[in-house]
Structures are given as C-alpha cells and as structure tokens.
Amino acid sequence: MTPPRDVTSRLRQSVWNGSIPLEIRLHKGDCITYDESEPYLVQFPRLSYLGLLIPKLHSFFSRNLIYPDVDPFEAWLSCDNVPLKWHYPLGLLYDLYSGTEPHPGEGRKEDAEQPGLPWRLRVHFSDYPTEQLIKLDAAGKHLHDLYINGVKEADYLRNGTGKTIMSLNKDDSTQLWESVKQHNFSLFNPINHKLLNPQGVNLRHMPIKLYLPHASTENQKEEPTPGSVRVMQALVPPVLSSRSPQTVGTALNTMVPTLFPSRRIPTVAQPVLHGAVLPLTVNVEDLLRTSTYSDGWLHITVSMMS
C-alpha cells in the first residue's frame, strides 16, 4: 500500500537531505610542492554529482598547481586510484568504493557519525582517463545530458513510454536540473511528483540498477580492473504473477538468484541503498515513491556477506 502523499514527501526529503563529508586533496603529481596540499573540506549531498564541484576545486587548488592555467575541466576525481564516474551520484560512489560496512536499515546513524569519514578523495588535473570517463565542459552540457538521459530512461521503464519527461514544459525541465545543481528540494519535489504520478498511466516497471563487485560474478576469465563494477538491469514489474507486491527479495532473487537464493533472508549478499542495508521484505514500489536518486533510479549496490 502506497504511503500517503505527505508521508512520501517527508521520506523523500529525508533521503534528499543525506550528505557525506569529503576531504579532497590535490594529487601529488599536480602539486607544485609534491607533498600534501591543504585539503578541500565539504559536506556534499548524497544525491548530487561530483562534477558540480569542479570550478570550486580548481579555484581552491590553483595556487598549488604546477600549471595553474590548466583548464578546470581537465580535472577528475579518484578513490584509491579508481576514477569516479561523473554520472554516478555521490551516494552511489560512496556505497561502491568507501570500503566501510553499510548500516542496518533500521536505526542507522547519520552519515557524519559513520566510521571512515570524511571520505578521502584525490583531484587530478593531468593524465585524464579518457577510456573510463567522459570529459566535462565549462557550460555543464555534458553533465546535464548524462543526468537527463538517466531521467528519460527511468521514465520509459516506469511508464512504457518517455512521454512524461518529454511533455514537461521548458520551465519545468529547466527547474528539474536547477534543483539538482542547487540541491533545492522545494524546486525538485513538484517536478518529481509529476514524473512519478502521470495522469492516466499505470506503473509498468521499476527502474532498478544493481551494482555488483566483480568478486561476486561468476566465470571470470580475465582479471578485472581495479574498482570495476558489473551493472545489471531487468524488467521488474510492480507486482508478481500471483498479484502479490514485488519486494526487494523477489526482485533480487529473479535478477541474481545465486547471490539472493532466499527471497526473505540475506545469506550470501546484502542489498544497500543510501548507505543502509535494505530488508528483503520491503515493497519496491514504496521505495520507488520515497527513495530513488534524483534521476528516478533505485541504484542498489551489493555487499558480500563474510
């Protein structure tokens, strides 16, 4: 049963308010003194994108750069030498690469109290990994397009058509991206409500992306590159053939039965969303209404159980 609209909105705002403290240092290969520069410290929203930090990072580190006139958009960020993808929201990147254990879904602490924080990253201004990352641009068009393409894909899965996002007027489309850039919930929520509740359209499928570490995949023939992740999608309807609601457990049992042989109890791996372990009994449609990232996707990472 879908929660009332006011409850849904409060839950979504709680997800929206999640943030992670970051400690970003200049890579020594770009630093004029070849040692530790002063760190850039910021409390950054989980649902936002690291590409939005580039101008501030360039301005902060310019006095320490070997080549201070370098184009700011030569910048890229890494964690343990793994380039961080611009189109992944910060919360997803953290859940994938932080190396910290996810918290239980109930009674979990705030991010700022978790061990292993602040999350320590490196910013580079040379040797751009063009085979792994799309280079961003000063006008912000590439980051905008990456985001909007994700929104369109999620919209198509939910409704079987992309008409909802395509029918937004220019002001609404602009407001959606501005809400992300400004991290402004009051701008975001009314547009998001239109996307999730189109009139006369029934929910077709759940936009779920599942992120599996390569250690969890089978029949590995090649050594995976550091930080490589397998991304899985499937057509996940809101209800089962029995007309029972789709749960996290039933969805994952269908997508990766070797990792989720039970639909109710995790035995091999745990699903993680926004830093918390998801109970397998949670209704996926409820998650869709309250806990998607701003692009409309449930980006669920898999944490292997020891």
Salt bridges, closest charged atoms under 4 A:
ASP6 OD2 - ARG10 NH1 3.70
GLU23 OE2 - ARG25 NE 3.16
GLU23 OE2 - ARG120 NE 3.43
GLU36 OE1 - ARG25 NE 3.52
GLU36 OE2 - ARG122 NH2 3.10
GLU74 OE2 - LYS135 NZ 2.96
ASP95 OD1 - ARG46 NH2 3.11
ASP111 OD2 - ARG46 NE 3.20
ASP111 OD1 - ARG108 NH2 3.19
ASP137 OD1 - HIS142 ND1 3.52
ASP145 OD2 - LYS141 NZ 2.78
ASP145 OD1 - HIS144 ND1 3.06
GLU153 OE1 - LYS209 NZ 3.96
ASP155 OD1 - ARG158 NH2 3.33
ASP172 OD2 - LYS194 NZ 2.68
GLU178 OE2 - LYS181 NZ 2.98
GLU285 OE2 - ARG289 NH2 3.36
ASP295 OD2 - HIS299 NE2 3.02
